[in-house]
Amino acid sequence: MVTTVVLIIHLIAAASVVGIIVLQGPKGEGLGAIGGGGARLFHGPRPRETMFLRVTTVVAIIFGMTSFYLVFVHFGR
């Protein structure tokens, strides 16, 4: 019963991590910053980017914890 709940949380966390990462915009300007076009170099992150970073971190930690739990339960049998 507990393993089923953890598996459902794991699947939701996996889909959430993928979705949140896809929603995030590009972090840098790539090779365009080499020629002096890096205007955002000294500006701080936008509030939306900060929120996405925190949500991604929390969901990734949940995903990792459920992964370890499922591995230990599976190999513990």
LUMLUMDREN-2810 file (N, C-alpha, C; in Angstrom, 1 decimal):
<atoms>
<atom><aa>M</aa><ch>A</ch><at>N</at><xx>0.8</xx><yy>-1.2</yy><zz>0.0</zz></atom>
<atom><aa>M</aa><ch>A</ch><at>CA</at><xx>0.0</xx><yy>0.0</yy><zz>0.0</zz></atom>
<atom><aa>M</aa><ch>A</ch><at>C</at><xx>0.9</xx><yy>1.3</yy><zz>0.0</zz></atom>
<atom><aa>V</aa><ch>A</ch><at>N</at><xx>1.9</xx><yy>1.3</yy><zz>0.9</zz></atom>
<atom><aa>V</aa><ch>A</ch><at>CA</at><xx>2.8</xx><yy>2.5</yy><zz>0.9</zz></atom>
<atom><aa>V</aa><ch>A</ch><at>C</at><xx>3.6</xx><yy>2.6</yy><zz>-0.4</zz></atom>
<atom><aa>T</aa><ch>A</ch><at>N</at><xx>4.0</xx><yy>1.5</yy><zz>-0.9</zz></atom>
<atom><aa>T</aa><ch>A</ch><at>CA</at><xx>4.8</xx><yy>1.5</yy><zz>-2.1</zz></atom>
<atom><aa>T</aa><ch>A</ch><at>C</at><xx>3.9</xx><yy>2.0</yy><zz>-3.3</zz></atom>
<atom><aa>T</aa><ch>A</ch><at>N</at><xx>2.7</xx><yy>1.7</yy><zz>-3.3</zz></atom>
<atom><aa>T</aa><ch>A</ch><at>CA</at><xx>1.8</xx><yy>2.2</yy><zz>-4.4</zz></atom>
<atom><aa>T</aa><ch>A</ch><at>C</at><xx>1.6</xx><yy>3.7</yy><zz>-4.3</zz></atom>
<atom><aa>V</aa><ch>A</ch><at>N</at><xx>1.5</xx><yy>4.2</yy><zz>-3.1</zz></atom>
<atom><aa>V</aa><ch>A</ch><at>CA</at><xx>1.4</xx><yy>5.7</yy><zz>-2.9</zz></atom>
<atom><aa>V</aa><ch>A</ch><at>C</at><xx>2.7</xx><yy>6.4</yy><zz>-3.3</zz></atom>
<atom><aa>V</aa><ch>A</ch><at>N</at><xx>3.8</xx><yy>5.8</yy><zz>-2.9</zz></atom>
<atom><aa>V</aa><ch>A</ch><at>CA</at><xx>5.1</xx><yy>6.4</yy><zz>-3.3</zz></atom>
<atom><aa>V</aa><ch>A</ch><at>C</at><xx>5.3</xx><yy>6.3</yy><zz>-4.8</zz></atom>
<atom><aa>L</aa><ch>A</ch><at>N</at><xx>4.9</xx><yy>5.3</yy><zz>-5.4</zz></atom>
<atom><aa>L</aa><ch>A</ch><at>CA</at><xx>5.0</xx><yy>5.1</yy><zz>-6.9</zz></atom>
<atom><aa>L</aa><ch>A</ch><at>C</at><xx>4.2</xx><yy>6.2</yy><zz>-7.6</zz></atom>
<atom><aa>I</aa><ch>A</ch><at>N</at><xx>3.0</xx><yy>6.5</yy><zz>-7.1</zz></atom>
<atom><aa>I</aa><ch>A</ch><at>CA</at><xx>2.1</xx><yy>7.5</yy><zz>-7.7</zz></atom>
<atom><aa>I</aa><ch>A</ch><at>C</at><xx>2.8</xx><yy>8.9</yy><zz>-7.5</zz></atom>
<atom><aa>I</aa><ch>A</ch><at>N</at><xx>3.3</xx><yy>9.1</yy><zz>-6.3</zz></atom>
<atom><aa>I</aa><ch>A</ch><at>CA</at><xx>4.0</xx><yy>10.4</yy><zz>-6.1</zz></atom>
<atom><aa>I</aa><ch>A</ch><at>C</at><xx>5.2</xx><yy>10.5</yy><zz>-7.0</zz></atom>
<atom><aa>H</aa><ch>A</ch><at>N</at><xx>5.9</xx><yy>9.4</yy><zz>-7.2</zz></atom>
<atom><aa>H</aa><ch>A</ch><at>CA</at><xx>7.1</xx><yy>9.4</yy><zz>-8.1</zz></atom>
<atom><aa>H</aa><ch>A</ch><at>C</at><xx>6.7</xx><yy>9.7</yy><zz>-9.5</zz></atom>
<atom><aa>L</aa><ch>A</ch><at>N</at><xx>5.6</xx><yy>9.1</yy><zz>-10.0</zz></atom>
<atom><aa>L</aa><ch>A</ch><at>CA</at><xx>5.2</xx><yy>9.4</yy><zz>-11.4</zz></atom>
<atom><aa>L</aa><ch>A</ch><at>C</at><xx>4.8</xx><yy>10.9</yy><zz>-11.6</zz></atom>
<atom><aa>I</aa><ch>A</ch><at>N</at><xx>4.1</xx><yy>11.4</yy><zz>-10.6</zz></atom>
<atom><aa>I</aa><ch>A</ch><at>CA</at><xx>3.7</xx><yy>12.8</yy><zz>-10.6</zz></atom>
<atom><aa>I</aa><ch>A</ch><at>C</at><xx>4.9</xx><yy>13.7</yy><zz>-10.6</zz></atom>
<atom><aa>A</aa><ch>A</ch><at>N</at><xx>5.8</xx><yy>13.4</yy><zz>-9.7</zz></atom>
<atom><aa>A</aa><ch>A</ch><at>CA</at><xx>7.1</xx><yy>14.2</yy><zz>-9.6</zz></atom>
<atom><aa>A</aa><ch>A</ch><at>C</at><xx>7.9</xx><yy>14.1</yy><zz>-10.9</zz></atom>
<atom><aa>A</aa><ch>A</ch><at>N</at><xx>7.9</xx><yy>13.0</yy><zz>-11.5</zz></atom>
<atom><aa>A</aa><ch>A</ch><at>CA</at><xx>8.7</xx><yy>12.8</yy><zz>-12.8</zz></atom>
<atom><aa>A</aa><ch>A</ch><at>C</at><xx>8.1</xx><yy>13.7</yy><zz>-13.9</zz></atom>
<atom><aa>A</aa><ch>A</ch><at>N</at><xx>6.7</xx><yy>13.6</yy><zz>-14.0</zz></atom>
<atom><aa>A</aa><ch>A</ch><at>CA</at><xx>6.1</xx><yy>14.4</yy><zz>-15.0</zz></atom>
<atom><aa>A</aa><ch>A</ch><at>C</at><xx>6.2</xx><yy>15.9</yy><zz>-14.7</zz></atom>
<atom><aa>S</aa><ch>A</ch><at>N</at><xx>6.1</xx><yy>16.3</yy><zz>-13.4</zz></atom>
<atom><aa>S</aa><ch>A</ch><at>CA</at><xx>6.3</xx><yy>17.7</yy><zz>-13.0</zz></atom>
<atom><aa>S</aa><ch>A</ch><at>C</at><xx>7.6</xx><yy>18.2</yy><zz>-13.3</zz></atom>
<atom><aa>V</aa><ch>A</ch><at>N</at><xx>8.7</xx><yy>17.5</yy><zz>-13.1</zz></atom>
<atom><aa>V</aa><ch>A</ch><at>CA</at><xx>10.0</xx><yy>17.9</yy><zz>-13.3</zz></atom>
<atom><aa>V</aa><ch>A</ch><at>C</at><xx>10.2</xx><yy>18.2</yy><zz>-14.8</zz></atom>
<atom><aa>V</aa><ch>A</ch><at>N</at><xx>9.7</xx><yy>17.3</yy><zz>-15.6</zz></atom>
<atom><aa>V</aa><ch>A</ch><at>CA</at><xx>9.8</xx><yy>17.5</yy><zz>-17.1</zz></atom>
<atom><aa>V</aa><ch>A</ch><at>C</at><xx>9.1</xx><yy>18.7</yy><zz>-17.5</zz></atom>
<atom><aa>G</aa><ch>A</ch><at>N</at><xx>7.8</xx><yy>18.9</yy><zz>-17.0</zz></atom>
<atom><aa>G</aa><ch>A</ch><at>CA</at><xx>7.0</xx><yy>20.0</yy><zz>-17.4</zz></atom>
<atom><aa>G</aa><ch>A</ch><at>C</at><xx>7.6</xx><yy>21.3</yy><zz>-16.9</zz></atom>
<atom><aa>I</aa><ch>A</ch><at>N</at><xx>8.1</xx><yy>21.4</yy><zz>-15.7</zz></atom>
<atom><aa>I</aa><ch>A</ch><at>CA</at><xx>8.7</xx><yy>22.6</yy><zz>-15.2</zz></atom>
<atom><aa>I</aa><ch>A</ch><at>C</at><xx>9.9</xx><yy>23.0</yy><zz>-16.0</zz></atom>
<atom><aa>I</aa><ch>A</ch><at>N</at><xx>10.7</xx><yy>22.0</yy><zz>-16.3</zz></atom>
<atom><aa>I</aa><ch>A</ch><at>CA</at><xx>12.0</xx><yy>22.4</yy><zz>-17.1</zz></atom>
<atom><aa>I</aa><ch>A</ch><at>C</at><xx>11.6</xx><yy>22.8</yy><zz>-18.5</zz></atom>
<atom><aa>V</aa><ch>A</ch><at>N</at><xx>10.6</xx><yy>22.3</yy><zz>-19.1</zz></atom>
<atom><aa>V</aa><ch>A</ch><at>CA</at><xx>10.2</xx><yy>22.7</yy><zz>-20.4</zz></atom>
<atom><aa>V</aa><ch>A</ch><at>C</at><xx>9.6</xx><yy>24.1</yy><zz>-20.4</zz></atom>
<atom><aa>L</aa><ch>A</ch><at>N</at><xx>8.9</xx><yy>24.5</yy><zz>-19.3</zz></atom>
<atom><aa>L</aa><ch>A</ch><at>CA</at><xx>8.4</xx><yy>25.8</yy><zz>-19.2</zz></atom>
<atom><aa>L</aa><ch>A</ch><at>C</at><xx>9.4</xx><yy>26.9</yy><zz>-18.9</zz></atom>
<atom><aa>Q</aa><ch>A</ch><at>N</at><xx>10.6</xx><yy>26.5</yy><zz>-18.5</zz></atom>
<atom><aa>Q</aa><ch>A</ch><at>CA</at><xx>11.6</xx><yy>27.5</yy><zz>-18.2</zz></atom>
<atom><aa>Q</aa><ch>A</ch><at>C</at><xx>12.2</xx><yy>28.1</yy><zz>-19.5</zz></atom>
<atom><aa>G</aa><ch>A</ch><at>N</at><xx>12.5</xx><yy>29.3</yy><zz>-19.5</zz></atom>
<atom><aa>G</aa><ch>A</ch><at>CA</at><xx>13.2</xx><yy>29.9</yy><zz>-20.6</zz></atom>
<atom><aa>G</aa><ch>A</ch><at>C</at><xx>14.7</xx><yy>29.7</yy><zz>-20.6</zz></atom>
<atom><aa>P</aa><ch>A</ch><at>N</at><xx>15.3</xx><yy>30.1</yy><zz>-21.7</zz></atom>
<atom><aa>P</aa><ch>A</ch><at>CA</at><xx>16.8</xx><yy>29.9</yy><zz>-21.7</zz></atom>
<atom><aa>P</aa><ch>A</ch><at>C</at><xx>17.5</xx><yy>30.7</yy><zz>-20.7</zz></atom>
<atom><aa>K</aa><ch>A</ch><at>N</at><xx>18.5</xx><yy>30.2</yy><zz>-20.1</zz></atom>
<atom><aa>K</aa><ch>A</ch><at>CA</at><xx>19.2</xx><yy>30.9</yy><zz>-19.0</zz></atom>
<atom><aa>K</aa><ch>A</ch><at>C</at><xx>20.2</xx><yy>32.0</yy><zz>-19.5</zz></atom>
<atom><aa>G</aa><ch>A</ch><at>N</at><xx>20.8</xx><yy>31.7</yy><zz>-20.6</zz></atom>
<atom><aa>G</aa><ch>A</ch><at>CA</at><xx>21.9</xx><yy>32.6</yy><zz>-21.1</zz></atom>
<atom><aa>G</aa><ch>A</ch><at>C</at><xx>21.6</xx><yy>33.0</yy><zz>-22.5</zz></atom>
<atom><aa>E</aa><ch>A</ch><at>N</at><xx>22.5</xx><yy>33.7</yy><zz>-23.0</zz></atom>
<atom><aa>E</aa><ch>A</ch><at>CA</at><xx>22.4</xx><yy>34.1</yy><zz>-24.4</zz></atom>
<atom><aa>E</aa><ch>A</ch><at>C</at><xx>23.3</xx><yy>33.3</yy><zz>-25.3</zz></atom>
<atom><aa>G</aa><ch>A</ch><at>N</at><xx>23.9</xx><yy>32.3</yy><zz>-24.8</zz></atom>
<atom><aa>G</aa><ch>A</ch><at>CA</at><xx>24.7</xx><yy>31.4</yy><zz>-25.6</zz></atom>
<atom><aa>G</aa><ch>A</ch><at>C</at><xx>26.0</xx><yy>32.1</yy><zz>-26.1</zz></atom>
<atom><aa>L</aa><ch>A</ch><at>N</at><xx>26.3</xx><yy>31.8</yy><zz>-27.4</zz></atom>
<atom><aa>L</aa><ch>A</ch><at>CA</at><xx>27.4</xx><yy>32.4</yy><zz>-28.0</zz></atom>
<atom><aa>L</aa><ch>A</ch><at>C</at><xx>27.3</xx><yy>33.9</yy><zz>-28.3</zz></atom>
<atom><aa>G</aa><ch>A</ch><at>N</at><xx>26.0</xx><yy>34.4</yy><zz>-28.2</zz></atom>
<atom><aa>G</aa><ch>A</ch><at>CA</at><xx>25.8</xx><yy>35.8</yy><zz>-28.5</zz></atom>
<atom><aa>G</aa><ch>A</ch><at>C</at><xx>26.4</xx><yy>36.7</yy><zz>-27.4</zz></atom>
<atom><aa>A</aa><ch>A</ch><at>N</at><xx>26.7</xx><yy>36.2</yy><zz>-26.2</zz></atom>
<atom><aa>A</aa><ch>A</ch><at>CA</at><xx>27.3</xx><yy>36.9</yy><zz>-25.1</zz></atom>
<atom><aa>A</aa><ch>A</ch><at>C</at><xx>28.8</xx><yy>37.1</yy><zz>-25.3</zz></atom>
<atom><aa>I</aa><ch>A</ch><at>N</at><xx>29.4</xx><yy>36.4</yy><zz>-26.2</zz></atom>
<atom><aa>I</aa><ch>A</ch><at>CA</at><xx>30.9</xx><yy>36.5</yy><zz>-26.5</zz></atom>
<atom><aa>I</aa><ch>A</ch><at>C</at><xx>31.2</xx><yy>37.9</yy><zz>-27.1</zz></atom>
<atom><aa>G</aa><ch>A</ch><at>N</at><xx>30.4</xx><yy>38.4</yy><zz>-28.0</zz></atom>
<atom><aa>G</aa><ch>A</ch><at>CA</at><xx>30.8</xx><yy>39.6</yy><zz>-28.7</zz></atom>
<atom><aa>G</aa><ch>A</ch><at>C</at><xx>30.3</xx><yy>40.8</yy><zz>-27.9</zz></atom>
<atom><aa>G</aa><ch>A</ch><at>N</at><xx>30.0</xx><yy>40.7</yy><zz>-26.7</zz></atom>
<atom><aa>G</aa><ch>A</ch><at>CA</at><xx>29.6</xx><yy>41.9</yy><zz>-25.9</zz></atom>
<atom><aa>G</aa><ch>A</ch><at>C</at><xx>28.1</xx><yy>42.1</yy><zz>-25.8</zz></atom>
<atom><aa>G</aa><ch>A</ch><at>N</at><xx>27.4</xx><yy>41.1</yy><zz>-26.2</zz></atom>
<atom><aa>G</aa><ch>A</ch><at>CA</at><xx>26.0</xx><yy>41.2</yy><zz>-26.2</zz></atom>
<atom><aa>G</aa><ch>A</ch><at>C</at><xx>25.4</xx><yy>40.7</yy><zz>-24.9</zz></atom>
<atom><aa>G</aa><ch>A</ch><at>N</at><xx>26.2</xx><yy>40.4</yy><zz>-23.9</zz></atom>
<atom><aa>G</aa><ch>A</ch><at>CA</at><xx>25.7</xx><yy>39.9</yy><zz>-22.6</zz></atom>
<atom><aa>G</aa><ch>A</ch><at>C</at><xx>25.1</xx><yy>41.0</yy><zz>-21.7</zz></atom>
<atom><aa>A</aa><ch>A</ch><at>N</at><xx>24.0</xx><yy>41.6</yy><zz>-22.1</zz></atom>
<atom><aa>A</aa><ch>A</ch><at>CA</at><xx>23.5</xx><yy>42.7</yy><zz>-21.3</zz></atom>
<atom><aa>A</aa><ch>A</ch><at>C</at><xx>23.0</xx><yy>42.2</yy><zz>-19.9</zz></atom>
<atom><aa>R</aa><ch>A</ch><at>N</at><xx>22.5</xx><yy>41.0</yy><zz>-19.8</zz></atom>
<atom><aa>R</aa><ch>A</ch><at>CA</at><xx>21.9</xx><yy>40.5</yy><zz>-18.6</zz></atom>
<atom><aa>R</aa><ch>A</ch><at>C</at><xx>22.9</xx><yy>39.9</yy><zz>-17.7</zz></atom>
<atom><aa>L</aa><ch>A</ch><at>N</at><xx>24.2</xx><yy>40.1</yy><zz>-18.0</zz></atom>
<atom><aa>L</aa><ch>A</ch><at>CA</at><xx>25.3</xx><yy>39.5</yy><zz>-17.2</zz></atom>
<atom><aa>L</aa><ch>A</ch><at>C</at><xx>25.2</xx><yy>40.0</yy><zz>-15.7</zz></atom>
<atom><aa>F</aa><ch>A</ch><at>N</at><xx>25.0</xx><yy>41.3</yy><zz>-15.5</zz></atom>
<atom><aa>F</aa><ch>A</ch><at>CA</at><xx>25.1</xx><yy>41.8</yy><zz>-14.2</zz></atom>
<atom><aa>F</aa><ch>A</ch><at>C</at><xx>23.7</xx><yy>42.0</yy><zz>-13.5</zz></atom>
<atom><aa>H</aa><ch>A</ch><at>N</at><xx>22.7</xx><yy>41.7</yy><zz>-14.2</zz></atom>
<atom><aa>H</aa><ch>A</ch><at>CA</at><xx>21.3</xx><yy>41.8</yy><zz>-13.7</zz></atom>
<atom><aa>H</aa><ch>A</ch><at>C</at><xx>21.0</xx><yy>40.6</yy><zz>-12.9</zz></atom>
<atom><aa>G</aa><ch>A</ch><at>N</at><xx>20.2</xx><yy>40.7</yy><zz>-11.9</zz></atom>
<atom><aa>G</aa><ch>A</ch><at>CA</at><xx>19.8</xx><yy>39.5</yy><zz>-11.1</zz></atom>
<atom><aa>G</aa><ch>A</ch><at>C</at><xx>18.7</xx><yy>38.7</yy><zz>-11.8</zz></atom>
<atom><aa>P</aa><ch>A</ch><at>N</at><xx>18.4</xx><yy>37.6</yy><zz>-11.3</zz></atom>
<atom><aa>P</aa><ch>A</ch><at>CA</at><xx>17.3</xx><yy>36.8</yy><zz>-12.0</zz></atom>
<atom><aa>P</aa><ch>A</ch><at>C</at><xx>16.0</xx><yy>37.4</yy><zz>-11.8</zz></atom>
<atom><aa>R</aa><ch>A</ch><at>N</at><xx>15.1</xx><yy>37.2</yy><zz>-12.7</zz></atom>
<atom><aa>R</aa><ch>A</ch><at>CA</at><xx>13.7</xx><yy>37.7</yy><zz>-12.6</zz></atom>
<atom><aa>R</aa><ch>A</ch><at>C</at><xx>13.0</xx><yy>36.9</yy><zz>-11.5</zz></atom>
<atom><aa>P</aa><ch>A</ch><at>N</at><xx>11.9</xx><yy>37.4</yy><zz>-10.9</zz></atom>
<atom><aa>P</aa><ch>A</ch><at>CA</at><xx>11.2</xx><yy>36.7</yy><zz>-9.9</zz></atom>
<atom><aa>P</aa><ch>A</ch><at>C</at><xx>10.6</xx><yy>35.4</yy><zz>-10.4</zz></atom>
<atom><aa>R</aa><ch>A</ch><at>N</at><xx>10.2</xx><yy>35.4</yy><zz>-11.7</zz></atom>
<atom><aa>R</aa><ch>A</ch><at>CA</at><xx>9.6</xx><yy>34.2</yy><zz>-12.3</zz></atom>
<atom><aa>R</aa><ch>A</ch><at>C</at><xx>10.7</xx><yy>33.1</yy><zz>-12.4</zz></atom>
<atom><aa>E</aa><ch>A</ch><at>N</at><xx>11.9</xx><yy>33.5</yy><zz>-12.8</zz></atom>
<atom><aa>E</aa><ch>A</ch><at>CA</at><xx>13.0</xx><yy>32.5</yy><zz>-12.9</zz></atom>
<atom><aa>E</aa><ch>A</ch><at>C</at><xx>13.3</xx><yy>32.0</yy><zz>-11.5</zz></atom>
<atom><aa>T</aa><ch>A</ch><at>N</at><xx>13.3</xx><yy>32.8</yy><zz>-10.5</zz></atom>
<atom><aa>T</aa><ch>A</ch><at>CA</at><xx>13.6</xx><yy>32.4</yy><zz>-9.1</zz></atom>
<atom><aa>T</aa><ch>A</ch><at>C</at><xx>12.6</xx><yy>31.4</yy><zz>-8.6</zz></atom>
<atom><aa>M</aa><ch>A</ch><at>N</at><xx>11.3</xx><yy>31.7</yy><zz>-8.9</zz></atom>
<atom><aa>M</aa><ch>A</ch><at>CA</at><xx>10.2</xx><yy>30.8</yy><zz>-8.5</zz></atom>
<atom><aa>M</aa><ch>A</ch><at>C</at><xx>10.4</xx><yy>29.4</yy><zz>-9.2</zz></atom>
<atom><aa>F</aa><ch>A</ch><at>N</at><xx>10.6</xx><yy>29.4</yy><zz>-10.5</zz></atom>
<atom><aa>F</aa><ch>A</ch><at>CA</at><xx>10.8</xx><yy>28.2</yy><zz>-11.3</zz></atom>
<atom><aa>F</aa><ch>A</ch><at>C</at><xx>12.0</xx><yy>27.4</yy><zz>-10.7</zz></atom>
<atom><aa>L</aa><ch>A</ch><at>N</at><xx>13.1</xx><yy>28.1</yy><zz>-10.3</zz></atom>
<atom><aa>L</aa><ch>A</ch><at>CA</at><xx>14.2</xx><yy>27.4</yy><zz>-9.8</zz></atom>
<atom><aa>L</aa><ch>A</ch><at>C</at><xx>13.9</xx><yy>26.7</yy><zz>-8.5</zz></atom>
<atom><aa>R</aa><ch>A</ch><at>N</at><xx>13.2</xx><yy>27.4</yy><zz>-7.6</zz></atom>
<atom><aa>R</aa><ch>A</ch><at>CA</at><xx>12.8</xx><yy>26.8</yy><zz>-6.3</zz></atom>
<atom><aa>R</aa><ch>A</ch><at>C</at><xx>11.8</xx><yy>25.6</yy><zz>-6.5</zz></atom>
<atom><aa>V</aa><ch>A</ch><at>N</at><xx>10.8</xx><yy>25.8</yy><zz>-7.4</zz></atom>
<atom><aa>V</aa><ch>A</ch><at>CA</at><xx>9.9</xx><yy>24.7</yy><zz>-7.6</zz></atom>
<atom><aa>V</aa><ch>A</ch><at>C</at><xx>10.6</xx><yy>23.5</yy><zz>-8.2</zz></atom>
<atom><aa>T</aa><ch>A</ch><at>N</at><xx>11.5</xx><yy>23.7</yy><zz>-9.2</zz></atom>
<atom><aa>T</aa><ch>A</ch><at>CA</at><xx>12.2</xx><yy>22.6</yy><zz>-9.8</zz></atom>
<atom><aa>T</aa><ch>A</ch><at>C</at><xx>13.1</xx><yy>21.9</yy><zz>-8.7</zz></atom>
<atom><aa>T</aa><ch>A</ch><at>N</at><xx>13.7</xx><yy>22.7</yy><zz>-7.8</zz></atom>
<atom><aa>T</aa><ch>A</ch><at>CA</at><xx>14.5</xx><yy>22.1</yy><zz>-6.8</zz></atom>
<atom><aa>T</aa><ch>A</ch><at>C</at><xx>13.7</xx><yy>21.2</yy><zz>-5.9</zz></atom>
<atom><aa>V</aa><ch>A</ch><at>N</at><xx>12.6</xx><yy>21.7</yy><zz>-5.4</zz></atom>
<atom><aa>V</aa><ch>A</ch><at>CA</at><xx>11.7</xx><yy>20.9</yy><zz>-4.5</zz></atom>
<atom><aa>V</aa><ch>A</ch><at>C</at><xx>11.2</xx><yy>19.6</yy><zz>-5.2</zz></atom>
<atom><aa>V</aa><ch>A</ch><at>N</at><xx>10.7</xx><yy>19.8</yy><zz>-6.4</zz></atom>
<atom><aa>V</aa><ch>A</ch><at>CA</at><xx>10.2</xx><yy>18.6</yy><zz>-7.1</zz></atom>
<atom><aa>V</aa><ch>A</ch><at>C</at><xx>11.3</xx><yy>17.6</yy><zz>-7.4</zz></atom>
<atom><aa>A</aa><ch>A</ch><at>N</at><xx>12.5</xx><yy>18.1</yy><zz>-7.8</zz></atom>
<atom><aa>A</aa><ch>A</ch><at>CA</at><xx>13.6</xx><yy>17.1</yy><zz>-8.0</zz></atom>
<atom><aa>A</aa><ch>A</ch><at>C</at><xx>14.0</xx><yy>16.4</yy><zz>-6.8</zz></atom>
<atom><aa>I</aa><ch>A</ch><at>N</at><xx>14.0</xx><yy>17.1</yy><zz>-5.6</zz></atom>
<atom><aa>I</aa><ch>A</ch><at>CA</at><xx>14.3</xx><yy>16.4</yy><zz>-4.4</zz></atom>
<atom><aa>I</aa><ch>A</ch><at>C</at><xx>13.3</xx><yy>15.3</yy><zz>-4.1</zz></atom>
<atom><aa>I</aa><ch>A</ch><at>N</at><xx>12.0</xx><yy>15.7</yy><zz>-4.2</zz></atom>
<atom><aa>I</aa><ch>A</ch><at>CA</at><xx>10.9</xx><yy>14.7</yy><zz>-4.0</zz></atom>
<atom><aa>I</aa><ch>A</ch><at>C</at><xx>11.1</xx><yy>13.5</yy><zz>-5.0</zz></atom>
<atom><aa>F</aa><ch>A</ch><at>N</at><xx>11.4</xx><yy>13.8</yy><zz>-6.2</zz></atom>
<atom><aa>F</aa><ch>A</ch><at>CA</at><xx>11.7</xx><yy>12.7</yy><zz>-7.2</zz></atom>
<atom><aa>F</aa><ch>A</ch><at>C</at><xx>12.9</xx><yy>11.8</yy><zz>-6.8</zz></atom>
<atom><aa>G</aa><ch>A</ch><at>N</at><xx>13.9</xx><yy>12.4</yy><zz>-6.3</zz></atom>
<atom><aa>G</aa><ch>A</ch><at>CA</at><xx>15.1</xx><yy>11.6</yy><zz>-5.9</zz></atom>
<atom><aa>G</aa><ch>A</ch><at>C</at><xx>14.8</xx><yy>10.8</yy><zz>-4.6</zz></atom>
<atom><aa>M</aa><ch>A</ch><at>N</at><xx>14.1</xx><yy>11.4</yy><zz>-3.7</zz></atom>
<atom><aa>M</aa><ch>A</ch><at>CA</at><xx>13.7</xx><yy>10.6</yy><zz>-2.5</zz></atom>
<atom><aa>M</aa><ch>A</ch><at>C</at><xx>12.8</xx><yy>9.4</yy><zz>-2.8</zz></atom>
<atom><aa>T</aa><ch>A</ch><at>N</at><xx>11.8</xx><yy>9.6</yy><zz>-3.7</zz></atom>
<atom><aa>T</aa><ch>A</ch><at>CA</at><xx>11.0</xx><yy>8.5</yy><zz>-4.0</zz></atom>
<atom><aa>T</aa><ch>A</ch><at>C</at><xx>11.7</xx><yy>7.5</yy><zz>-4.8</zz></atom>
<atom><aa>S</aa><ch>A</ch><at>N</at><xx>12.7</xx><yy>7.9</yy><zz>-5.6</zz></atom>
<atom><aa>S</aa><ch>A</ch><at>CA</at><xx>13.5</xx><yy>7.0</yy><zz>-6.4</zz></atom>
<atom><aa>S</aa><ch>A</ch><at>C</at><xx>14.3</xx><yy>6.1</yy><zz>-5.5</zz></atom>
<atom><aa>F</aa><ch>A</ch><at>N</at><xx>15.0</xx><yy>6.7</yy><zz>-4.5</zz></atom>
<atom><aa>F</aa><ch>A</ch><at>CA</at><xx>15.7</xx><yy>5.9</yy><zz>-3.5</zz></atom>
<atom><aa>F</aa><ch>A</ch><at>C</at><xx>14.8</xx><yy>4.9</yy><zz>-2.7</zz></atom>
<atom><aa>Y</aa><ch>A</ch><at>N</at><xx>13.7</xx><yy>5.4</yy><zz>-2.3</zz></atom>
<atom><aa>Y</aa><ch>A</ch><at>CA</at><xx>12.8</xx><yy>4.5</yy><zz>-1.6</zz></atom>
<atom><aa>Y</aa><ch>A</ch><at>C</at><xx>12.3</xx><yy>3.3</yy><zz>-2.4</zz></atom>
<atom><aa>L</aa><ch>A</ch><at>N</at><xx>12.0</xx><yy>3.6</yy><zz>-3.7</zz></atom>
<atom><aa>L</aa><ch>A</ch><at>CA</at><xx>11.5</xx><yy>2.5</yy><zz>-4.5</zz></atom>
<atom><aa>L</aa><ch>A</ch><at>C</at><xx>12.6</xx><yy>1.5</yy><zz>-4.8</zz></atom>
<atom><aa>V</aa><ch>A</ch><at>N</at><xx>13.9</xx><yy>2.0</yy><zz>-5.0</zz></atom>
<atom><aa>V</aa><ch>A</ch><at>CA</at><xx>15.0</xx><yy>1.1</yy><zz>-5.2</zz></atom>
<atom><aa>V</aa><ch>A</ch><at>C</at><xx>15.3</xx><yy>0.2</yy><zz>-4.0</zz></atom>
<atom><aa>F</aa><ch>A</ch><at>N</at><xx>15.3</xx><yy>0.9</yy><zz>-2.8</zz></atom>
<atom><aa>F</aa><ch>A</ch><at>CA</at><xx>15.6</xx><yy>0.1</yy><zz>-1.6</zz></atom>
<atom><aa>F</aa><ch>A</ch><at>C</at><xx>14.5</xx><yy>-0.9</yy><zz>-1.3</zz></atom>
<atom><aa>V</aa><ch>A</ch><at>N</at><xx>13.2</xx><yy>-0.6</yy><zz>-1.6</zz></atom>
<atom><aa>V</aa><ch>A</ch><at>CA</at><xx>12.1</xx><yy>-1.5</yy><zz>-1.3</zz></atom>
<atom><aa>V</aa><ch>A</ch><at>C</at><xx>12.2</xx><yy>-2.6</yy><zz>-2.3</zz></atom>
<atom><aa>H</aa><ch>A</ch><at>N</at><xx>12.5</xx><yy>-2.3</yy><zz>-3.6</zz></atom>
<atom><aa>H</aa><ch>A</ch><at>CA</at><xx>12.5</xx><yy>-3.3</yy><zz>-4.6</zz></atom>
<atom><aa>H</aa><ch>A</ch><at>C</at><xx>13.7</xx><yy>-4.3</yy><zz>-4.4</zz></atom>
<atom><aa>F</aa><ch>A</ch><at>N</at><xx>14.8</xx><yy>-3.8</yy><zz>-4.1</zz></atom>
<atom><aa>F</aa><ch>A</ch><at>CA</at><xx>16.0</xx><yy>-4.7</yy><zz>-3.9</zz></atom>
<atom><aa>F</aa><ch>A</ch><at>C</at><xx>16.0</xx><yy>-5.3</yy><zz>-2.5</zz></atom>
<atom><aa>G</aa><ch>A</ch><at>N</at><xx>15.2</xx><yy>-4.8</yy><zz>-1.6</zz></atom>
<atom><aa>G</aa><ch>A</ch><at>CA</at><xx>15.2</xx><yy>-5.3</yy><zz>-0.2</zz></atom>
<atom><aa>G</aa><ch>A</ch><at>C</at><xx>14.4</xx><yy>-6.6</yy><zz>-0.1</zz></atom>
<atom><aa>R</aa><ch>A</ch><at>N</at><xx>13.6</xx><yy>-6.9</yy><zz>-1.1</zz></atom>
<atom><aa>R</aa><ch>A</ch><at>CA</at><xx>12.8</xx><yy>-8.1</yy><zz>-1.1</zz></atom>
<atom><aa>R</aa><ch>A</ch><at>C</at><xx>13.6</xx><yy>-9.4</yy><zz>-1.4</zz></atom>
</atoms>
